[in-house]
Amino acid sequence: MSEHHDEKSHLPGPSLYPIGFAIGIACVLTGLVVSWWAAAVGAAIALLFGFLWIRDVSRDMTAPVEIEPATREVAAAPAAGEAEEFVAVEEEEVPSYDRSVFLELSTLGIGAAIGGLVTLPVLGFAVLPSFTNQDQPEVNLGPLENFPEGRFVVATYFESPRQGEVTARTVYVRNNGLLGDVPSFTILYSRCVHLGCPVQPNGPPVGERKRLENVTLTPVQPAGFGCPCHGGAYDTEGRRTAGPPVRSMDRMTFSIKNGELVLGQRYSVGTVEGDGANARIAKYDPNFPGVHVDGIEAWLYPIEVPQ
């Protein structure tokens, strides 16, 4: 500790940087729920204002301290005949810091560590489950013989057999025949893309219902599909024909394994040009009902609808 250093607390003056930092953190937390873009913007704001805040707080601490050099008194002149000379020796300047500076930095560091230890686990348990394990498990719908060419079959299955009927899902499957040497299927997901109500086939059953393990198959011949909740209507390709839906019906990927039809992942559809095996489908990542996936509406309404 230097005697020449005036001991005083280096308290920062009023600043708007903490407010900007808090706004950035709020944007990050909100973005984790509604949009990754909002989270990225919030992170950029938090980093910017956090850097400016730290620089503002530490400005006085890192500024060079003016210390008056201490010198030793010059000894009296030597007697005549002596060759030894005496010179003034300056003490080496050693930077020094107040005790208050050390306590401030220690308090900030310990507080940040405690805040991180408390906040990160809580944030992880609260937020991460919404963004993990989102892939749908593959579901075996049975042999291809159960799906006559050119006919729709209502397939009801358990997405998670262990959890039972709470995971019941329905898709509408049509065998389009061969596309080259590869079987082609149209598989429409049964939820309306307006608000998620169950869409019903506009046509009666035309065959016997088959019950397999965790799967029920019912042949139908619909003229289209309709939503009983708000009047949404779709044709047999899942294209919107009337009502409030904002896009075409969602579809499911599929694969053929050992002569059996296996459901894959759901995806959203913008437009569908053509029919059956020759249909050209505008495919997008799965989105919630009510969310536009193409056109100018997708730019005007970029935030996903909370469910």
VEXROMAR-827338 format. One line per 3 residues: number of its first residue (from 1); their letters; for each residue x, y, z of N, C-alpha, C. Coordinates in steps of 0.001 Angstrom, whole numbers, plus 500000, padded with zeros to 6 digits. Layout:
% VEXROMAR-827338
NUM = A = X Y Z X Y Z X Y Z  ... $
This chain:
% VEXROMAR-827338
1 = MSE = 500840 498815 500000 500000 500000 500000 500879 501240 500000  500589 502120 499084 501397 503331 499000 500805 504396 499893  501679 505110 500574 501229 506203 501429 500744 507376 500600 $
4 = HHD = 501217 507465 499345 500881 508608 498508 499581 508392 497742  499033 507161 497805 497813 506885 497062 496615 507240 497915  495830 508127 497423 494660 508592 498161 493606 507504 498160 $
7 = EKS = 493343 506925 499351 492391 505841 499457 490975 506395 499306  490289 505978 498227 488901 506359 498003 488217 505271 497193  486945 505149 497357 486192 504112 496672 485951 504509 495221 $
10 = HLP = 486216 503561 494308 486007 503812 492880 484607 503365 492493  483625 504144 492820 482249 503810 492477 481901 504398 491113  481316 503588 490204 480972 504119 488886 479824 505119 488976 $
13 = GPS = 479811 506043 488048 478740 507011 487998 477481 506413 487407  476392 507173 487383 475145 506677 486782 475356 506270 485326  474727 505155 484935 474927 504637 483589 473675 503910 483125 $
16 = LYP = 473447 503947 481802 472335 503221 481194 472740 501837 480720  474032 501503 480836 474499 500204 480348 473824 499028 481062  473627 499067 482393 472940 497937 483036 471528 497725 482506 $
19 = IGF = 470841 498826 482176 469486 498685 481640 469522 497992 480273  470468 498404 479416 470608 497745 478121 470956 496279 478265  471824 495956 479242 472188 494559 479486 470964 493757 479919 $
22 = AIG = 470144 494332 480814 468940 493643 481277 467952 493431 480137  467831 494424 479248 466941 494273 478089 467421 493130 477187  468748 493042 476999 469288 491960 476186 468989 490596 476774 $
25 = IAC = 469155 490442 478108 468859 489167 478755 467379 488825 478622  466513 489843 478772 465075 489602 478623 464746 489138 477209  465410 489717 476198 465187 489290 474817 465651 487857 474597 $
28 = VLT = 466767 487481 475226 467257 486105 475098 466248 485120 475661  465744 485399 476869 464795 484484 477496 463490 484406 476706  463043 485554 476186 461834 485543 475375 462068 484801 474055 $
31 = GLV = 463241 485011 473455 463547 484356 472197 463632 482850 472307  464045 482326 473469 464105 480884 473648 462725 480256 473541  461688 481047 473761 460319 480532 473692 459690 480780 472326 $
34 = VSW = 459900 481983 471755 459160 482347 470544 459984 482250 469268  461291 482579 469315 462054 482608 468068 463548 482643 468362  464320 481819 467633 465776 481828 467792 466376 483144 467330 $
37 = WAA = 465727 483823 466354 466249 485108 465893 466193 486139 467012  465095 486161 467761 464980 487089 468884 466025 486786 469950  466303 485494 470175 467327 485127 471148 468709 485589 470694 $
40 = AVG = 468991 485466 469393 470292 485903 468876 470456 487415 469001  469386 488171 468682 469453 489625 468827 469641 490009 470288  468921 489336 471178 469074 489616 472604 470469 489319 473104 $
43 = AAI = 471073 488217 472619 472441 487890 473027 473426 488952 472561  473231 489449 471326 474108 490507 470823 473976 491778 471654  472730 492148 472016 472522 493340 472848 473152 493157 474217 $
46 = ALL = 472964 491972 474823 473526 491717 476144 475053 491768 476118  475667 491178 475094 477131 491197 474998 477649 492619 474824  476984 493407 473975 477430 494775 473730 477352 495621 474994 $
49 = FGF = 476185 495631 475620 476022 496470 476804 476795 495906 477993  476951 494570 478045 477774 494004 479109 479227 494444 478998  479747 494453 477766 481125 494914 477549 481266 496385 477932 $
52 = LWI = 480316 497207 477478 480382 498631 477809 480249 498872 479304  479435 498076 479954 479239 498222 481404 480531 497873 482153  481138 496748 481772 482382 496337 482431 483477 497372 482203 $
55 = RDV = 483554 497870 480967 484574 498884 480689 484335 500152 481495  483081 500546 481652 482761 501748 482417 483078 501566 483887  482765 500371 484422 483017 500123 485848 484503 500043 486145 $
58 = SRD = 485244 499426 485220 486677 499192 485493 487567 500316 484980  486985 501385 484456 487817 502452 483890 488715 503086 484952  488143 503436 486101 488942 504074 487153 489927 503110 487795 $
61 = MTA = 489582 501820 487768 490457 500833 488399 491714 500594 487581  491557 500680 486266 492702 500384 485404 493480 501622 485011  492996 502810 485373 493725 504026 485024 495041 504096 485781 $
64 = PVE = 496091 504577 485155 497375 504671 485858 497290 505634 487039  497914 505243 488133 497902 506032 489362 499178 506861 489426  498974 508138 489584 500130 509018 489673 500704 508953 491081 $
67 = IEP = 501910 508483 491157 502584 508340 492448 503842 509192 492418  503938 510028 493381 505125 510878 493460 506329 510034 493846  507358 510025 493024 508516 509173 493350 509200 509645 494630 $
70 = ATR = 509605 508654 495404 510352 508970 496638 511850 508893 496354  512571 509815 496829 514022 509863 496616 514749 509877 497949  515913 509390 497898 516766 509428 499098 517568 510726 499115 $
73 = EVA = 517803 511199 500292 518588 512419 500423 520040 512158 500030  520602 513154 499386 521991 513042 498967 522899 513257 500179  523832 512349 500354 524750 512465 501507 525662 513675 501344 $
76 = AAP = 526209 514033 502419 527129 515185 502402 528315 514904 501509  528866 515954 500965 530007 515790 500057 531157 515102 500782  531869 514208 500117 533000 513501 500762 534148 514444 501039 $
79 = AAG = 534969 514011 501942 536153 514826 502271 537101 514873 501090  537944 515840 501109 538914 515985 500019 539757 514736 499890  539986 514321 498663 540832 513162 498406 540049 511872 498233 $
82 = EAE = 538830 511863 498650 538045 510642 498487 537390 510641 497101  537459 509495 496431 536980 509415 495043 535526 508964 494949  534979 508503 496063 533613 507958 496003 532618 509067 495766 $
85 = EFV = 531685 508826 494895 530645 509784 494579 529296 509240 495035  528501 510154 495459 527166 509791 495906 526158 510346 494909  525193 509517 494511 524152 509950 493587 522788 509704 494225 $
88 = AVE = 521867 510444 493769 520498 510235 494254 519902 509012 493579  519285 508133 494366 518683 506894 493869 517171 506966 494053  516513 506868 492976 515064 506891 493050 514529 505493 493299 $
91 = EEE = 513565 505447 494177 512917 504160 494406 512094 503749 493179  512076 502449 492906 511300 501946 491777 509807 502139 492026  509131 502648 490994 507709 502880 491121 506953 501550 491054 $
94 = VPS = 506153 501289 492072 505379 500054 492149 503894 500414 492162  503119 499951 491179 501687 500291 491190 500991 499677 492395  500059 500397 492923 499339 499924 494107 497846 500136 493909 $
97 = YDR = 497039 499354 494609 495595 499418 494513 494998 499494 495903  493871 500177 495957 493191 500298 497237 492614 498964 497668  492394 498816 498950 491718 497641 499468 490280 497600 498958 $
100 = SVF = 489680 498772 498792 488303 498828 498317 488175 498265 496896  489190 498490 496043 489163 497950 494685 489169 496433 494724  490016 495870 495557 490082 494413 495691 488748 493846 496163 $
103 = LEL = 488141 494517 497150 486863 494037 497668 485761 494145 496617  485776 495224 495827 484775 495369 494779 484870 494246 493757  486078 493995 493259 486258 492937 492256 485922 491568 492829 $
106 = STL = 486293 491319 494068 485998 490025 494689 484494 489829 494839  483795 490881 495261 482343 490785 495437 481641 490533 494109  482059 491274 493055 481459 491071 491739 481701 489655 491224 $
109 = GIG = 482928 489171 491374 483247 487830 490888 482484 486748 491615  482432 486841 492954 481709 485831 493727 480213 485890 493423  479668 487116 493288 478251 487253 492962 477909 486662 491605 $
112 = AAI = 478784 486886 490616 478551 486327 489288 478597 484801 489325  479544 484241 490075 479655 482786 490165 478419 482184 490828  477960 482799 491914 476773 482290 492606 475539 482411 491702 $
115 = GGL = 475418 483563 491012 474282 483742 490110 474263 482704 489001  475441 482399 488442 475503 481390 487397 475149 480004 487909  475649 479653 489102 475357 478337 489665 473881 478164 489975 $
118 = VTL = 473210 479253 490345 471793 479171 490676 470920 479241 489426  471292 480110 488478 470433 480378 487331 470512 479299 486260  471722 478855 485906 471867 477935 484779 471110 476615 484960 $
121 = PVL = 471198 475949 486134 470411 474714 486267 468917 474950 486157  468416 476042 486780 466980 476328 486714 466564 476603 485272  467371 477413 484558 467062 477723 483169 467096 476468 482305 $
124 = GFA = 468067 475600 482570 468166 474368 481801 466955 473467 481985  466523 473270 483246 465367 472413 483500 464090 473025 482955  464003 474368 482922 462772 475023 482494 462663 475126 480985 $
127 = VLP = 463794 475324 480289 463752 475654 478868 464161 474490 477974  465219 473768 478343 465770 472766 477436 464789 471666 477033  463900 471192 477930 462974 470137 477478 462121 470532 476287 $
130 = SFT = 461901 471843 476081 461103 472281 474937 461852 472158 473620  463195 472001 473685 463991 471984 472464 464748 470677 472271  464508 469701 473117 465189 468415 472998 464154 467310 472787 $
133 = NQD = 464616 466214 472246 463780 465036 472019 462515 465375 471227  462688 466221 470200 461545 466632 469399 461279 465705 468220  462227 464863 467864 462023 463957 466738 460963 462913 467089 $
136 = QPE = 460114 462628 466112 459069 461644 466320 459625 460244 466065  459246 459279 466871 459732 457916 466649 459122 457324 465385  459836 456418 464759 459306 455731 463590 458187 454788 464019 $
139 = VNL = 457166 454697 463162 456006 453857 463462 455762 452928 462282  455700 451646 462560 455464 450640 461519 453954 450485 461328  453476 450826 460119 452042 450722 459821 451650 449379 459224 $
142 = GPL = 452617 448497 459020 452280 447166 458548 452615 446942 457081  452280 445760 456540 452622 445398 455156 451974 446324 454133  452637 446457 452989 452122 447313 451921 450793 446800 451382 $
145 = ENF = 450506 445505 451548 449250 444951 451054 448034 445560 451748  448259 446163 452906 447150 446787 453636 446738 448125 453036  447451 448595 452009 447186 449911 451431 446943 449752 449927 $
148 = PEG = 445686 449542 449527 445375 449346 448102 445727 450587 447291  446180 450375 446072 446592 451495 445230 445396 452385 444897  445616 453683 445021 444587 454656 444700 443530 454857 445768 $
151 = RFV = 443659 454214 446921 442653 454317 447979 443289 454921 449231  442491 455684 449958 442940 456229 451235 442645 455234 452357  443564 455188 453318 443391 454375 454517 443648 455277 455720 $
154 = VAT = 442697 455273 456659 442876 456029 457901 443690 455162 458849  444886 455633 459192 445776 454883 460080 445851 455605 461421  445379 454921 462465 445467 455450 463829 446471 454611 464597 $
157 = YFE = 447390 455271 465258 448489 454562 465915 448868 455283 467200  449642 454579 468034 450188 455173 469251 451623 455609 468962  451845 456894 469111 453200 457391 468899 454156 456830 469948 $
160 = SPR = 453656 456622 471167 454436 456004 472239 453563 454932 472886  453708 453675 472470 452847 452616 473013 452915 452501 474532  454050 452826 475120 454176 452711 476578 453259 453698 477291 $
163 = QGE = 453018 454877 476667 452166 455870 477300 450698 455701 476937  450410 454871 475952 449028 454539 475659 448291 455557 474828  446980 455694 475069 446088 456435 474182 446313 457936 474188 $
166 = VTA = 447020 458461 475174 447290 459899 475159 448215 460263 473999  448884 459283 473418 449774 459542 472287 449155 459091 470970  447843 458856 470930 447181 458410 469700 447270 459494 468633 $
169 = RTV = 447642 459109 467425 447753 460012 466286 447054 459367 465086  446658 460205 464126 445970 459710 462936 446589 460332 461693  446788 459513 460671 447248 459991 459371 446374 459361 458296 $
172 = YVR = 446313 460033 457153 445560 459537 456000 446561 459123 454931  446564 457822 454626 447580 457230 453758 446948 456815 452437  447579 457246 451329 447129 456815 450003 448312 456234 449247 $
175 = NNG = 448121 455054 448707 449124 454402 447879 448996 454946 446461  450028 455670 446021 450000 456275 444681 450544 455361 443594  450905 454140 443952 451531 453258 442964 453026 453500 442911 $
178 = LLG = 453641 453142 441799 455086 453259 441657 455458 454566 440966  456512 455169 441453 457135 456316 440798 458486 455819 440299  458526 455405 439040 459693 454675 438567 459649 453272 439129 $
181 = DVP = 460662 452938 439914 460686 451628 440570 460449 451743 442072  460052 452935 442542 459919 453184 443984 458452 453406 444324  457932 452737 445368 456546 452991 445784 456368 454444 446233 $
184 = SFT = 455226 455004 445915 454915 456384 446284 453675 456406 447174  453742 457189 448249 452616 457321 449163 452382 458798 449479  451113 459153 449587 450720 460451 450130 450238 460211 451551 $
187 = ILY = 450900 460833 452528 450540 460633 453934 450255 461998 454545  448992 462283 454807 448556 463565 455350 448344 463453 456856  448881 464418 457575 448680 464462 459031 447300 465041 459315 $
190 = SRC = 446598 464496 460312 445169 464768 460468 444840 466060 461203  445835 466847 461595 445528 468069 462338 445366 469254 461401  444306 470044 461627 444056 471220 460803 445153 472249 461048 $
193 = VHL = 445617 472892 459996 446692 473877 460131 446150 475268 460457  444876 475326 460863 444330 476580 461382 444607 476669 462880  443980 475780 463661 444193 475773 465114 444474 474378 465665 $
196 = GCP = 444652 473395 464785 445038 472068 465253 443902 471122 465548  442672 471448 465141 441557 470528 465356 441712 469295 464460  441079 468180 464811 441191 466971 463980 440394 467096 462687 $
199 = VQP = 441052 466873 461568 440412 466916 460255 439762 465556 459975  438566 465578 459375 437830 464361 459093 437743 464131 457580  437782 462865 457135 437597 462582 455695 436144 462792 455286 $
202 = NGP = 435939 463459 454162 434582 463690 453640 434166 462514 452758  433945 461391 453376 433554 460187 452652 433417 459030 453618  432642 458002 453281 432374 456885 454190 433469 455826 454114 $
205 = PVG = 433542 454953 455126 434432 453786 455030 433996 452878 453890  434974 452223 453260 434647 451372 452102 435222 449969 452261  435614 449614 453454 436181 448288 453659 436211 447946 455130 $
208 = ERK = 436702 446764 455421 436778 446315 456804 437953 446953 457529  437708 447243 458793 438760 447800 459647 439706 446694 460077  440989 446990 460017 442001 446025 460449 442709 446553 461688 $
211 = RLE = 442881 445666 462653 443566 446032 463885 444887 445266 463949  445973 446018 463926 447290 445433 464098 447813 445825 465469  449025 445462 465776 449608 445843 467061 449842 447355 467089 $
214 = NVT = 449081 448039 467949 449190 449486 468148 448788 450298 466918  448168 449665 465901 447761 450368 464686 446376 449890 464270  445514 450838 463877 444193 450513 463341 444080 451124 461945 $
217 = LTP = 443673 450326 460946 443577 450763 459557 442134 450682 459089  441625 451813 458558 440240 451863 458070 440225 452428 456657  439885 451632 455624 439831 452150 454243 438677 453144 454071 $
220 = VQP = 438945 454268 453406 437912 455259 453103 438140 455772 451691  437122 456432 451150 437260 457038 449836 436710 458462 449906  437495 459392 450442 436978 460751 450645 437053 461583 449369 $
223 = AGF = 436128 462550 449274 436206 463548 448212 437106 464707 448638  437499 464707 449884 438348 465747 450449 438357 465596 451954  438834 466617 452643 438909 466570 454095 438360 467881 454653 $
226 = GCP = 437702 467797 455822 437111 468989 456410 437366 469058 457903  437452 470273 458407 437625 470500 459840 436274 470896 460426  435755 470161 461399 434436 470475 461946 434433 471678 462876 $
229 = CHG = 435593 472183 463256 435647 473267 464241 435340 474623 463616  436076 474959 462523 435943 476303 461956 435748 476293 460441  435407 475144 459893 435041 475095 458491 436195 475027 457517 $
232 = GAY = 437381 474668 457953 438495 474507 457033 438260 473322 456107  438620 473490 454840 438396 472425 453856 439653 472230 453017  439921 470950 452679 441104 470587 451902 440696 469578 450845 $
235 = DTE = 441464 469533 449741 441208 468503 448745 442010 467259 449102  441992 466262 448216 442648 464990 448525 444177 465077 448494  444733 466210 448067 446177 466416 448149 446548 467255 449373 $
238 = GRR = 445542 467592 450189 445798 468389 451379 445857 469878 451134  445532 470311 449907 445530 471742 449601 444296 472415 450201  444494 473592 450754 443365 474339 451310 442437 474769 450182 $
241 = TAG = 441139 474508 450360 440140 474926 449374 439153 475929 449942  439027 476002 451257 438096 476955 451869 438423 477073 453354  437908 478171 453953 438058 478337 455391 439339 479030 455799 $
244 = PPV = 439613 479056 457099 440722 479858 457633 442111 479218 457647  442323 477953 457248 443698 477415 457302 444677 478283 456512  445916 478359 457008 446902 479263 456412 447827 478570 455415 $
247 = RSM = 447741 477253 455290 448618 476535 454364 448014 475159 454089  448717 474349 453319 448265 472987 453063 448472 472115 454295  447794 470967 454300 447931 470046 455432 449363 469547 455547 $
250 = DRM = 449812 469348 456780 451137 468780 457006 451184 467345 456487  452392 466880 456176 452583 465520 455680 453628 464793 456527  453748 463505 456266 454717 462662 456964 455664 462036 455952 $
253 = TFS = 456934 461970 456308 457868 461193 455503 457623 459707 455757  458171 458869 454886 457972 457431 455053 459163 456683 454473  459234 455428 454807 460240 454535 454235 459625 453138 454117 $
256 = IKN = 460223 452319 453270 459776 450935 453085 460853 450022 453664  460490 449248 454677 461446 448345 455326 460840 446951 455378  461510 446018 454704 461068 444619 454693 459610 444492 454218 $
259 = GEL = 459256 445288 453206 457913 445206 452653 456845 445839 453516  457222 446670 454482 456262 447316 455369 456447 448823 455319  455337 449544 455528 455349 450999 455471 455676 451553 456856 $
262 = VLG = 456709 452398 456911 457169 452953 458186 457085 454469 458128  456362 455050 459082 456244 456502 459166 457534 457113 459690  457862 458314 459154 459034 459052 459635 458626 460313 460362 $
265 = QRY = 459118 461460 459889 458918 462731 460559 457843 463565 459869  457169 464374 460652 456185 465305 460104 456895 466525 459528  456342 467075 458442 456866 468328 457892 455700 469177 457390 $
268 = SVG = 455915 470473 457341 454881 471397 456892 454967 471596 455389  453849 471982 454795 453733 472093 453339 453199 473477 452987  453856 474107 452019 453357 475381 451524 452376 475176 450392 $
271 = TVE = 452881 474877 449208 452035 474649 448037 452245 473237 447518  451237 472722 446837 451292 471400 446197 450835 471564 444763  451707 471240 443820 451385 471310 442399 451345 469903 441835 $
274 = GDG = 450254 469551 441217 450097 468208 440697 449441 467286 441699  449280 466032 441303 448569 465069 442142 449369 463780 442271  449083 463092 443362 449628 461764 443565 451136 461686 443533 $
277 = ANA = 451646 460688 442801 453087 460467 442751 453813 461593 442030  453129 462344 441184 453756 463418 440411 453634 464790 441076  453126 464824 442293 452939 466101 442981 454295 466714 443334 $
280 = RIA = 454386 468019 443144 455573 468787 443535 455215 469553 444803  455907 469226 445885 455535 469695 447222 456575 470684 447728  456122 471863 448189 456998 472837 448842 457117 472445 450311 $
283 = KYD = 458261 471859 450670 458449 471257 451986 459174 472225 452916  458701 472288 454187 459301 473160 455201 459440 472393 456510  460242 472940 457404 460350 472350 458735 458981 472367 459407 $
286 = PNF = 458711 471412 460303 457388 471379 460937 457107 472653 461719  455924 473196 461511 455491 474414 462195 454162 474181 462881  453844 475074 463824 452584 474986 464539 451427 475397 463631 $
289 = PGV = 450219 474975 463954 449055 475481 463227 448975 477005 463344  448493 477628 462280 448359 479077 462274 449594 479822 461837  450700 479112 461549 451950 479751 461160 452125 479648 459651 $
292 = HVD = 452324 480782 459001 452592 480794 457562 454013 480297 457301  454195 479551 456243 455520 479024 455919 456078 479585 454620  455245 480244 453816 455731 480798 452562 454987 482098 452267 $
295 = GIE = 455432 482783 451218 454788 484027 450829 455158 485176 451755  454559 486324 451487 454862 487518 452269 454394 487372 453717  453384 486512 453942 452889 486342 455306 453946 485776 456226 $
298 = AWL = 454836 484907 455669 455896 484320 456495 456854 485384 456998  456994 486506 456262 457845 487612 456715 457091 488537 457659  455794 488681 457429 455014 489566 458292 454727 488947 459654 $
301 = YPI = 454681 487609 459698 454408 486915 460957 455521 485900 461215  456724 486373 461614 457860 485455 461736 457880 484666 463042  457087 485078 464037 457148 484441 465349 456139 483305 465402 $
304 = EVP = 456573 482160 465895 455683 481018 465986 454549 481283 466975  453381 480746 466673 452221 480918 467543 452422 480043 468776  452352 480625 470009 452490 479792 471214 451390 478747 471294 $
307 = Q = 451756 477550 471744 450772 476477 471858 450565 476120 473320 $
